[in-house]
Amino acid sequence: MKARVTISLKNGVLDPQGKAIEHALHSLGFDQAGDVRQGKIIEFDLGSISAEDAQDEVDRMCRQLLANTVIENYSIELLD
């Protein structure tokens, strides 16, 4: 089983990298791009584990290492 974790900054947290991307898009003529937020995606293989155990294990990984839960949200997607 594979897992995909998507991590993004919570609303209200300043995102200087997102602002830099937005500015660069505008300078390239993509003026409609606004409120750009950047994040990260982490994918990994969990071996042969049940979906329920995988969900719990990846959630623990996120809380302990992968995401800063004070300023970041995360979502977990399990892939066959």
PDB file of N, CA, C and O in Angstrom:
ATOM      1  N   MET A   1       0.844  -1.177   0.000  1.00  0.00           N
ATOM      2  CA  MET A   1       0.000   0.000   0.000  1.00  0.00           C
ATOM      3  C   MET A   1       0.886   1.235   0.000  1.00  0.00           C
ATOM      4  O   MET A   1       1.912   1.283   0.680  1.00  0.00           O
ATOM      5  N   LYS A   2       0.478   2.223  -0.766  1.00  0.00           N
ATOM      6  CA  LYS A   2       1.195   3.499  -0.828  1.00  0.00           C
ATOM      7  C   LYS A   2       0.355   4.577  -0.152  1.00  0.00           C
ATOM      8  O   LYS A   2      -0.869   4.476  -0.067  1.00  0.00           O
ATOM      9  N   ALA A   3       1.037   5.596   0.319  1.00  0.00           N
ATOM     10  CA  ALA A   3       0.357   6.725   0.956  1.00  0.00           C
ATOM     11  C   ALA A   3       0.853   8.014   0.326  1.00  0.00           C
ATOM     12  O   ALA A   3       2.015   8.126  -0.064  1.00  0.00           O
ATOM     13  N   ARG A   4      -0.038   8.976   0.233  1.00  0.00           N
ATOM     14  CA  ARG A   4       0.294  10.315  -0.232  1.00  0.00           C
ATOM     15  C   ARG A   4      -0.199  11.287   0.837  1.00  0.00           C
ATOM     16  O   ARG A   4      -1.378  11.285   1.190  1.00  0.00           O
ATOM     17  N   VAL A   5       0.700  12.106   1.344  1.00  0.00           N
ATOM     18  CA  VAL A   5       0.364  13.112   2.347  1.00  0.00           C
ATOM     19  C   VAL A   5       0.517  14.479   1.697  1.00  0.00           C
ATOM     20  O   VAL A   5       1.572  14.796   1.147  1.00  0.00           O
ATOM     21  N   THR A   6      -0.524  15.280   1.761  1.00  0.00           N
ATOM     22  CA  THR A   6      -0.496  16.646   1.243  1.00  0.00           C
ATOM     23  C   THR A   6      -0.493  17.589   2.440  1.00  0.00           C
ATOM     24  O   THR A   6      -1.370  17.523   3.301  1.00  0.00           O
ATOM     25  N   ILE A   7       0.503  18.466   2.481  1.00  0.00           N
ATOM     26  CA  ILE A   7       0.673  19.382   3.608  1.00  0.00           C
ATOM     27  C   ILE A   7       0.589  20.810   3.093  1.00  0.00           C
ATOM     28  O   ILE A   7       1.228  21.164   2.102  1.00  0.00           O
ATOM     29  N   SER A   8      -0.207  21.627   3.775  1.00  0.00           N
ATOM     30  CA  SER A   8      -0.344  23.038   3.390  1.00  0.00           C
ATOM     31  C   SER A   8      -0.437  23.900   4.642  1.00  0.00           C
ATOM     32  O   SER A   8      -0.815  23.431   5.715  1.00  0.00           O
ATOM     33  N   LEU A   9      -0.086  25.158   4.480  1.00  0.00           N
ATOM     34  CA  LEU A   9      -0.175  26.094   5.601  1.00  0.00           C
ATOM     35  C   LEU A   9      -1.640  26.364   5.938  1.00  0.00           C
ATOM     36  O   LEU A   9      -2.492  26.434   5.052  1.00  0.00           O
ATOM     37  N   LYS A  10      -1.915  26.513   7.224  1.00  0.00           N
ATOM     38  CA  LYS A  10      -3.270  26.846   7.649  1.00  0.00           C
ATOM     39  C   LYS A  10      -3.627  28.255   7.180  1.00  0.00           C
ATOM     40  O   LYS A  10      -2.748  29.092   6.969  1.00  0.00           O
ATOM     41  N   ASN A  11      -4.922  28.504   7.021  1.00  0.00           N
ATOM     42  CA  ASN A  11      -5.387  29.849   6.667  1.00  0.00           C
ATOM     43  C   ASN A  11      -4.934  30.825   7.743  1.00  0.00           C
ATOM     44  O   ASN A  11      -4.973  30.519   8.935  1.00  0.00           O
ATOM     45  N   GLY A  12      -4.511  31.984   7.311  1.00  0.00           N
ATOM     46  CA  GLY A  12      -4.069  33.012   8.243  1.00  0.00           C
ATOM     47  C   GLY A  12      -2.573  32.993   8.509  1.00  0.00           C
ATOM     48  O   GLY A  12      -2.030  33.957   9.049  1.00  0.00           O
ATOM     49  N   VAL A  13      -1.895  31.900   8.134  1.00  0.00           N
ATOM     50  CA  VAL A  13      -0.439  31.829   8.302  1.00  0.00           C
ATOM     51  C   VAL A  13       0.204  32.455   7.071  1.00  0.00           C
ATOM     52  O   VAL A  13      -0.134  32.104   5.940  1.00  0.00           O
ATOM     53  N   LEU A  14       1.136  33.385   7.294  1.00  0.00           N
ATOM     54  CA  LEU A  14       1.807  34.042   6.180  1.00  0.00           C
ATOM     55  C   LEU A  14       2.570  33.022   5.345  1.00  0.00           C
ATOM     56  O   LEU A  14       3.175  32.094   5.881  1.00  0.00           O
ATOM     57  N   ASP A  15       2.535  33.204   4.035  1.00  0.00           N
ATOM     58  CA  ASP A  15       3.187  32.280   3.102  1.00  0.00           C
ATOM     59  C   ASP A  15       4.085  33.075   2.162  1.00  0.00           C
ATOM     60  O   ASP A  15       3.681  33.372   1.038  1.00  0.00           O
ATOM     61  N   PRO A  16       5.305  33.428   2.600  1.00  0.00           N
ATOM     62  CA  PRO A  16       6.177  34.241   1.751  1.00  0.00           C
ATOM     63  C   PRO A  16       6.550  33.547   0.447  1.00  0.00           C
ATOM     64  O   PRO A  16       6.703  34.215  -0.576  1.00  0.00           O
ATOM     65  N   GLN A  17       6.700  32.224   0.457  1.00  0.00           N
ATOM     66  CA  GLN A  17       7.023  31.525  -0.785  1.00  0.00           C
ATOM     67  C   GLN A  17       5.843  31.591  -1.755  1.00  0.00           C
ATOM     68  O   GLN A  17       6.040  31.751  -2.960  1.00  0.00           O
ATOM     69  N   GLY A  18       4.633  31.472  -1.243  1.00  0.00           N
ATOM     70  CA  GLY A  18       3.451  31.613  -2.091  1.00  0.00           C
ATOM     71  C   GLY A  18       3.374  33.005  -2.705  1.00  0.00           C
ATOM     72  O   GLY A  18       3.028  33.158  -3.876  1.00  0.00           O
ATOM     73  N   LYS A  19       3.702  34.023  -1.902  1.00  0.00           N
ATOM     74  CA  LYS A  19       3.700  35.401  -2.420  1.00  0.00           C
ATOM     75  C   LYS A  19       4.761  35.578  -3.504  1.00  0.00           C
ATOM     76  O   LYS A  19       4.521  36.256  -4.502  1.00  0.00           O
ATOM     77  N   ALA A  20       5.930  34.974  -3.313  1.00  0.00           N
ATOM     78  CA  ALA A  20       6.986  35.064  -4.326  1.00  0.00           C
ATOM     79  C   ALA A  20       6.549  34.390  -5.625  1.00  0.00           C
ATOM     80  O   ALA A  20       6.810  34.906  -6.712  1.00  0.00           O
ATOM     81  N   ILE A  21       5.890  33.249  -5.515  1.00  0.00           N
ATOM     82  CA  ILE A  21       5.383  32.553  -6.699  1.00  0.00           C
ATOM     83  C   ILE A  21       4.331  33.411  -7.390  1.00  0.00           C
ATOM     84  O   ILE A  21       4.341  33.543  -8.614  1.00  0.00           O
ATOM     85  N   GLU A  22       3.428  33.993  -6.613  1.00  0.00           N
ATOM     86  CA  GLU A  22       2.386  34.861  -7.181  1.00  0.00           C
ATOM     87  C   GLU A  22       3.013  36.040  -7.916  1.00  0.00           C
ATOM     88  O   GLU A  22       2.591  36.379  -9.022  1.00  0.00           O
ATOM     89  N   HIS A  23       4.012  36.664  -7.309  1.00  0.00           N
ATOM     90  CA  HIS A  23       4.684  37.799  -7.946  1.00  0.00           C
ATOM     91  C   HIS A  23       5.346  37.364  -9.263  1.00  0.00           C
ATOM     92  O   HIS A  23       5.259  38.067 -10.270  1.00  0.00           O
ATOM     93  N   ALA A  24       6.004  36.202  -9.243  1.00  0.00           N
ATOM     94  CA  ALA A  24       6.654  35.693 -10.454  1.00  0.00           C
ATOM     95  C   ALA A  24       5.623  35.395 -11.542  1.00  0.00           C
ATOM     96  O   ALA A  24       5.860  35.691 -12.713  1.00  0.00           O
ATOM     97  N   LEU A  25       4.495  34.819 -11.172  1.00  0.00           N
ATOM     98  CA  LEU A  25       3.439  34.552 -12.153  1.00  0.00           C
ATOM     99  C   LEU A  25       2.941  35.852 -12.779  1.00  0.00           C
ATOM    100  O   LEU A  25       2.745  35.928 -13.992  1.00  0.00           O
ATOM    101  N   HIS A  26       2.737  36.872 -11.949  1.00  0.00           N
ATOM    102  CA  HIS A  26       2.281  38.173 -12.468  1.00  0.00           C
ATOM    103  C   HIS A  26       3.313  38.770 -13.414  1.00  0.00           C
ATOM    104  O   HIS A  26       2.960  39.341 -14.446  1.00  0.00           O
ATOM    105  N   SER A  27       4.603  38.636 -13.057  1.00  0.00           N
ATOM    106  CA  SER A  27       5.640  39.205 -13.920  1.00  0.00           C
ATOM    107  C   SER A  27       5.735  38.461 -15.251  1.00  0.00           C
ATOM    108  O   SER A  27       6.264  39.000 -16.223  1.00  0.00           O
ATOM    109  N   LEU A  28       5.228  37.231 -15.303  1.00  0.00           N
ATOM    110  CA  LEU A  28       5.196  36.462 -16.554  1.00  0.00           C
ATOM    111  C   LEU A  28       3.901  36.668 -17.333  1.00  0.00           C
ATOM    112  O   LEU A  28       3.692  36.062 -18.384  1.00  0.00           O
ATOM    113  N   GLY A  29       3.030  37.535 -16.801  1.00  0.00           N
ATOM    114  CA  GLY A  29       1.797  37.845 -17.505  1.00  0.00           C
ATOM    115  C   GLY A  29       0.584  37.055 -17.046  1.00  0.00           C
ATOM    116  O   GLY A  29      -0.489  37.189 -17.633  1.00  0.00           O
ATOM    117  N   PHE A  30       0.725  36.244 -16.023  1.00  0.00           N
ATOM    118  CA  PHE A  30      -0.407  35.469 -15.502  1.00  0.00           C
ATOM    119  C   PHE A  30      -1.084  36.276 -14.389  1.00  0.00           C
ATOM    120  O   PHE A  30      -1.004  35.930 -13.210  1.00  0.00           O
ATOM    121  N   ASP A  31      -1.747  37.349 -14.792  1.00  0.00           N
ATOM    122  CA  ASP A  31      -2.306  38.298 -13.835  1.00  0.00           C
ATOM    123  C   ASP A  31      -3.509  37.762 -13.063  1.00  0.00           C
ATOM    124  O   ASP A  31      -3.841  38.296 -12.005  1.00  0.00           O
ATOM    125  N   GLN A  32      -4.157  36.735 -13.562  1.00  0.00           N
ATOM    126  CA  GLN A  32      -5.335  36.195 -12.880  1.00  0.00           C
ATOM    127  C   GLN A  32      -4.965  35.367 -11.653  1.00  0.00           C
ATOM    128  O   GLN A  32      -5.819  35.129 -10.799  1.00  0.00           O
ATOM    129  N   ALA A  33      -3.717  34.922 -11.544  1.00  0.00           N
ATOM    130  CA  ALA A  33      -3.292  34.110 -10.402  1.00  0.00           C
ATOM    131  C   ALA A  33      -3.292  34.975  -9.150  1.00  0.00           C
ATOM    132  O   ALA A  33      -2.669  36.036  -9.118  1.00  0.00           O
ATOM    133  N   GLY A  34      -3.988  34.521  -8.130  1.00  0.00           N
ATOM    134  CA  GLY A  34      -4.049  35.272  -6.887  1.00  0.00           C
ATOM    135  C   GLY A  34      -4.153  34.353  -5.691  1.00  0.00           C
ATOM    136  O   GLY A  34      -4.526  33.187  -5.819  1.00  0.00           O
ATOM    137  N   ASP A  35      -3.823  34.880  -4.533  1.00  0.00           N
ATOM    138  CA  ASP A  35      -3.856  34.116  -3.285  1.00  0.00           C
ATOM    139  C   ASP A  35      -3.114  32.789  -3.414  1.00  0.00           C
ATOM    140  O   ASP A  35      -3.620  31.745  -3.003  1.00  0.00           O
ATOM    141  N   VAL A  36      -1.927  32.836  -3.980  1.00  0.00           N
ATOM    142  CA  VAL A  36      -1.136  31.625  -4.196  1.00  0.00           C
ATOM    143  C   VAL A  36      -0.615  31.119  -2.852  1.00  0.00           C
ATOM    144  O   VAL A  36      -0.062  31.881  -2.059  1.00  0.00           O
ATOM    145  N   ARG A  37      -0.799  29.837  -2.614  1.00  0.00           N
ATOM    146  CA  ARG A  37      -0.292  29.161  -1.417  1.00  0.00           C
ATOM    147  C   ARG A  37       0.518  27.966  -1.889  1.00  0.00           C
ATOM    148  O   ARG A  37       0.105  27.261  -2.809  1.00  0.00           O
ATOM    149  N   GLN A  38       1.636  27.739  -1.285  1.00  0.00           N
ATOM    150  CA  GLN A  38       2.454  26.591  -1.653  1.00  0.00           C
ATOM    151  C   GLN A  38       2.376  25.556  -0.541  1.00  0.00           C
ATOM    152  O   GLN A  38       2.063  25.879   0.604  1.00  0.00           O
ATOM    153  N   GLY A  39       2.663  24.320  -0.891  1.00  0.00           N
ATOM    154  CA  GLY A  39       2.650  23.231   0.077  1.00  0.00           C
ATOM    155  C   GLY A  39       3.610  22.151  -0.369  1.00  0.00           C
ATOM    156  O   GLY A  39       4.506  22.396  -1.177  1.00  0.00           O
ATOM    157  N   LYS A  40       3.421  20.962   0.158  1.00  0.00           N
ATOM    158  CA  LYS A  40       4.290  19.855  -0.243  1.00  0.00           C
ATOM    159  C   LYS A  40       3.498  18.559  -0.247  1.00  0.00           C
ATOM    160  O   LYS A  40       2.499  18.413   0.458  1.00  0.00           O
ATOM    161  N   ILE A  41       3.968  17.627  -1.056  1.00  0.00           N
ATOM    162  CA  ILE A  41       3.383  16.298  -1.154  1.00  0.00           C
ATOM    163  C   ILE A  41       4.482  15.294  -0.850  1.00  0.00           C
ATOM    164  O   ILE A  41       5.579  15.370  -1.403  1.00  0.00           O
ATOM    165  N   ILE A  42       4.181  14.363   0.027  1.00  0.00           N
ATOM    166  CA  ILE A  42       5.120  13.303   0.386  1.00  0.00           C
ATOM    167  C   ILE A  42       4.447  11.974   0.065  1.00  0.00           C
ATOM    168  O   ILE A  42       3.329  11.719   0.511  1.00  0.00           O
ATOM    169  N   GLU A  43       5.124  11.129  -0.706  1.00  0.00           N
ATOM    170  CA  GLU A  43       4.589   9.813  -1.062  1.00  0.00           C
ATOM    171  C   GLU A  43       5.566   8.747  -0.587  1.00  0.00           C
ATOM    172  O   GLU A  43       6.781   8.926  -0.665  1.00  0.00           O
ATOM    173  N   PHE A  44       5.026   7.640  -0.095  1.00  0.00           N
ATOM    174  CA  PHE A  44       5.879   6.532   0.327  1.00  0.00           C
ATOM    175  C   PHE A  44       5.095   5.231   0.327  1.00  0.00           C
ATOM    176  O   PHE A  44       3.864   5.223   0.311  1.00  0.00           O
ATOM    177  N   ASP A  45       5.845   4.123   0.347  1.00  0.00           N
ATOM    178  CA  ASP A  45       5.282   2.784   0.355  1.00  0.00           C
ATOM    179  C   ASP A  45       5.236   2.289   1.795  1.00  0.00           C
ATOM    180  O   ASP A  45       6.190   2.471   2.551  1.00  0.00           O
ATOM    181  N   LEU A  46       4.135   1.670   2.166  1.00  0.00           N
ATOM    182  CA  LEU A  46       3.966   1.148   3.524  1.00  0.00           C
ATOM    183  C   LEU A  46       4.059  -0.369   3.593  1.00  0.00           C
ATOM    184  O   LEU A  46       3.880  -0.949   4.664  1.00  0.00           O
ATOM    185  N   GLY A  47       4.330  -1.013   2.485  1.00  0.00           N
ATOM    186  CA  GLY A  47       4.371  -2.469   2.484  1.00  0.00           C
ATOM    187  C   GLY A  47       2.968  -3.049   2.549  1.00  0.00           C
ATOM    188  O   GLY A  47       2.000  -2.400   2.153  1.00  0.00           O
ATOM    189  N   SER A  48       2.865  -4.261   3.045  1.00  0.00           N
ATOM    190  CA  SER A  48       1.551  -4.928   3.129  1.00  0.00           C
ATOM    191  C   SER A  48       0.978  -4.690   4.517  1.00  0.00           C
ATOM    192  O   SER A  48       1.286  -5.411   5.466  1.00  0.00           O
ATOM    193  N   ILE A  49       0.150  -3.681   4.615  1.00  0.00           N
ATOM    194  CA  ILE A  49      -0.479  -3.270   5.863  1.00  0.00           C
ATOM    195  C   ILE A  49      -1.949  -3.001   5.555  1.00  0.00           C
ATOM    196  O   ILE A  49      -2.287  -2.597   4.443  1.00  0.00           O
ATOM    197  N   SER A  50      -2.806  -3.221   6.518  1.00  0.00           N
ATOM    198  CA  SER A  50      -4.231  -2.969   6.279  1.00  0.00           C
ATOM    199  C   SER A  50      -4.478  -1.472   6.132  1.00  0.00           C
ATOM    200  O   SER A  50      -3.697  -0.654   6.619  1.00  0.00           O
ATOM    201  N   ALA A  51      -5.557  -1.125   5.466  1.00  0.00           N
ATOM    202  CA  ALA A  51      -5.888   0.290   5.245  1.00  0.00           C
ATOM    203  C   ALA A  51      -6.097   1.014   6.574  1.00  0.00           C
ATOM    204  O   ALA A  51      -5.669   2.157   6.735  1.00  0.00           O
ATOM    205  N   GLU A  52      -6.747   0.354   7.516  1.00  0.00           N
ATOM    206  CA  GLU A  52      -7.002   0.984   8.818  1.00  0.00           C
ATOM    207  C   GLU A  52      -5.693   1.232   9.567  1.00  0.00           C
ATOM    208  O   GLU A  52      -5.494   2.311  10.125  1.00  0.00           O
ATOM    209  N   ASP A  53      -4.804   0.242   9.581  1.00  0.00           N
ATOM    210  CA  ASP A  53      -3.511   0.417  10.241  1.00  0.00           C
ATOM    211  C   ASP A  53      -2.664   1.465   9.524  1.00  0.00           C
ATOM    212  O   ASP A  53      -1.966   2.252  10.163  1.00  0.00           O
ATOM    213  N   ALA A  54      -2.731   1.470   8.195  1.00  0.00           N
ATOM    214  CA  ALA A  54      -1.981   2.447   7.410  1.00  0.00           C
ATOM    215  C   ALA A  54      -2.435   3.865   7.740  1.00  0.00           C
ATOM    216  O   ALA A  54      -1.607   4.755   7.933  1.00  0.00           O
ATOM    217  N   GLN A  55      -3.725   4.072   7.802  1.00  0.00           N
ATOM    218  CA  GLN A  55      -4.260   5.401   8.127  1.00  0.00           C
ATOM    219  C   GLN A  55      -3.741   5.870   9.489  1.00  0.00           C
ATOM    220  O   GLN A  55      -3.287   7.004   9.637  1.00  0.00           O
ATOM    221  N   ASP A  56      -3.818   4.981  10.474  1.00  0.00           N
ATOM    222  CA  ASP A  56      -3.354   5.330  11.822  1.00  0.00           C
ATOM    223  C   ASP A  56      -1.854   5.610  11.839  1.00  0.00           C
ATOM    224  O   ASP A  56      -1.406   6.574  12.460  1.00  0.00           O
ATOM    225  N   GLU A  57      -1.089   4.775  11.164  1.00  0.00           N
ATOM    226  CA  GLU A  57       0.366   4.938  11.161  1.00  0.00           C
ATOM    227  C   GLU A  57       0.787   6.227  10.461  1.00  0.00           C
ATOM    228  O   GLU A  57       1.648   6.949  10.964  1.00  0.00           O
ATOM    229  N   VAL A  58       0.195   6.520   9.319  1.00  0.00           N
ATOM    230  CA  VAL A  58       0.548   7.745   8.595  1.00  0.00           C
ATOM    231  C   VAL A  58       0.112   8.974   9.386  1.00  0.00           C
ATOM    232  O   VAL A  58       0.809   9.989   9.388  1.00  0.00           O
ATOM    233  N   ASP A  59      -1.023   8.893  10.050  1.00  0.00           N
ATOM    234  CA  ASP A  59      -1.458  10.004  10.897  1.00  0.00           C
ATOM    235  C   ASP A  59      -0.434  10.262  12.004  1.00  0.00           C
ATOM    236  O   ASP A  59      -0.111  11.415  12.291  1.00  0.00           O
ATOM    237  N   ARG A  60       0.066   9.221  12.610  1.00  0.00           N
ATOM    238  CA  ARG A  60       1.099   9.381  13.641  1.00  0.00           C
ATOM    239  C   ARG A  60       2.375   9.976  13.048  1.00  0.00           C
ATOM    240  O   ARG A  60       3.010  10.825  13.673  1.00  0.00           O
ATOM    241  N   MET A  61       2.756   9.534  11.841  1.00  0.00           N
ATOM    242  CA  MET A  61       3.934  10.090  11.167  1.00  0.00           C
ATOM    243  C   MET A  61       3.781  11.596  10.964  1.00  0.00           C
ATOM    244  O   MET A  61       4.712  12.370  11.190  1.00  0.00           O
ATOM    245  N   CYS A  62       2.586  11.989  10.532  1.00  0.00           N
ATOM    246  CA  CYS A  62       2.327  13.412  10.277  1.00  0.00           C
ATOM    247  C   CYS A  62       2.423  14.220  11.557  1.00  0.00           C
ATOM    248  O   CYS A  62       3.056  15.275  11.584  1.00  0.00           O
ATOM    249  N   ARG A  63       1.796  13.727  12.620  1.00  0.00           N
ATOM    250  CA  ARG A  63       1.794  14.466  13.884  1.00  0.00           C
ATOM    251  C   ARG A  63       3.176  14.531  14.526  1.00  0.00           C
ATOM    252  O   ARG A  63       3.503  15.509  15.197  1.00  0.00           O
ATOM    253  N   GLN A  64       3.991  13.490  14.322  1.00  0.00           N
ATOM    254  CA  GLN A  64       5.292  13.444  14.980  1.00  0.00           C
ATOM    255  C   GLN A  64       6.430  14.047  14.161  1.00  0.00           C
ATOM    256  O   GLN A  64       7.418  14.512  14.730  1.00  0.00           O
ATOM    257  N   LEU A  65       6.304  14.046  12.814  1.00  0.00           N
ATOM    258  CA  LEU A  65       7.442  14.477  12.012  1.00  0.00           C
ATOM    259  C   LEU A  65       7.082  15.265  10.753  1.00  0.00           C
ATOM    260  O   LEU A  65       7.651  16.329  10.507  1.00  0.00           O
ATOM    261  N   LEU A  66       6.162  14.766   9.973  1.00  0.00           N
ATOM    262  CA  LEU A  66       5.973  15.297   8.620  1.00  0.00           C
ATOM    263  C   LEU A  66       5.329  16.679   8.582  1.00  0.00           C
ATOM    264  O   LEU A  66       5.642  17.469   7.692  1.00  0.00           O
ATOM    265  N   ALA A  67       4.444  16.991   9.516  1.00  0.00           N
ATOM    266  CA  ALA A  67       3.736  18.277   9.497  1.00  0.00           C
ATOM    267  C   ALA A  67       3.925  19.007  10.821  1.00  0.00           C
ATOM    268  O   ALA A  67       3.968  18.394  11.888  1.00  0.00           O
ATOM    269  N   ASN A  68       4.034  20.302  10.729  1.00  0.00           N
ATOM    270  CA  ASN A  68       4.027  21.150  11.926  1.00  0.00           C
ATOM    271  C   ASN A  68       2.566  21.517  12.168  1.00  0.00           C
ATOM    272  O   ASN A  68       2.055  22.465  11.572  1.00  0.00           O
ATOM    273  N   THR A  69       1.905  20.778  13.030  1.00  0.00           N
ATOM    274  CA  THR A  69       0.448  20.925  13.187  1.00  0.00           C
ATOM    275  C   THR A  69       0.032  22.255  13.792  1.00  0.00           C
ATOM    276  O   THR A  69      -1.158  22.569  13.821  1.00  0.00           O
ATOM    277  N   VAL A  70       0.979  23.041  14.274  1.00  0.00           N
ATOM    278  CA  VAL A  70       0.654  24.375  14.774  1.00  0.00           C
ATOM    279  C   VAL A  70       0.288  25.288  13.605  1.00  0.00           C
ATOM    280  O   VAL A  70      -0.636  26.095  13.710  1.00  0.00           O
ATOM    281  N   ILE A  71       1.017  25.158  12.484  1.00  0.00           N
ATOM    282  CA  ILE A  71       0.800  26.067  11.353  1.00  0.00           C
ATOM    283  C   ILE A  71       0.394  25.360  10.067  1.00  0.00           C
ATOM    284  O   ILE A  71       0.100  26.020   9.070  1.00  0.00           O
ATOM    285  N   GLU A  72       0.373  24.023  10.070  1.00  0.00           N
ATOM    286  CA  GLU A  72       0.085  23.285   8.840  1.00  0.00           C
ATOM    287  C   GLU A  72      -1.083  22.323   9.013  1.00  0.00           C
ATOM    288  O   GLU A  72      -1.298  21.756  10.084  1.00  0.00           O
ATOM    289  N   ASN A  73      -1.832  22.157   7.920  1.00  0.00           N
ATOM    290  CA  ASN A  73      -2.850  21.117   7.801  1.00  0.00           C
ATOM    291  C   ASN A  73      -2.271  19.995   6.955  1.00  0.00           C
ATOM    292  O   ASN A  73      -1.363  20.219   6.154  1.00  0.00           O
ATOM    293  N   TYR A  74      -2.791  18.799   7.128  1.00  0.00           N
ATOM    294  CA  TYR A  74      -2.370  17.694   6.266  1.00  0.00           C
ATOM    295  C   TYR A  74      -3.567  16.815   5.945  1.00  0.00           C
ATOM    296  O   TYR A  74      -4.524  16.723   6.714  1.00  0.00           O
ATOM    297  N   SER A  75      -3.483  16.172   4.788  1.00  0.00           N
ATOM    298  CA  SER A  75      -4.490  15.177   4.415  1.00  0.00           C
ATOM    299  C   SER A  75      -3.760  13.936   3.943  1.00  0.00           C
ATOM    300  O   SER A  75      -2.668  14.011   3.378  1.00  0.00           O
ATOM    301  N   ILE A  76      -4.380  12.794   4.186  1.00  0.00           N
ATOM    302  CA  ILE A  76      -3.771  11.510   3.871  1.00  0.00           C
ATOM    303  C   ILE A  76      -4.619  10.816   2.831  1.00  0.00           C
ATOM    304  O   ILE A  76      -5.840  10.730   2.960  1.00  0.00           O
ATOM    305  N   GLU A  77      -3.956  10.320   1.795  1.00  0.00           N
ATOM    306  CA  GLU A  77      -4.630   9.539   0.753  1.00  0.00           C
ATOM    307  C   GLU A  77      -3.905   8.206   0.657  1.00  0.00           C
ATOM    308  O   GLU A  77      -2.692   8.169   0.451  1.00  0.00           O
ATOM    309  N   LEU A  78      -4.648   7.107   0.805  1.00  0.00           N
ATOM    310  CA  LEU A  78      -4.080   5.779   0.671  1.00  0.00           C
ATOM    311  C   LEU A  78      -4.352   5.275  -0.737  1.00  0.00           C
ATOM    312  O   LEU A  78      -5.473   5.364  -1.240  1.00  0.00           O
ATOM    313  N   LEU A  79      -3.294   4.736  -1.373  1.00  0.00           N
ATOM    314  CA  LEU A  79      -3.374   4.283  -2.756  1.00  0.00           C
ATOM    315  C   LEU A  79      -3.093   2.793  -2.792  1.00  0.00           C
ATOM    316  O   LEU A  79      -2.229   2.302  -2.066  1.00  0.00           O
ATOM    317  N   ASP A  80      -3.820   2.071  -3.636  1.00  0.00           N
ATOM    318  CA  ASP A  80      -3.592   0.625  -3.771  1.00  0.00           C
ATOM    319  C   ASP A  80      -2.347   0.329  -4.556  1.00  0.00           C
ATOM    320  O   ASP A  80      -2.010  -0.837  -4.762  1.00  0.00           O
TER     321      ASP A  80
END
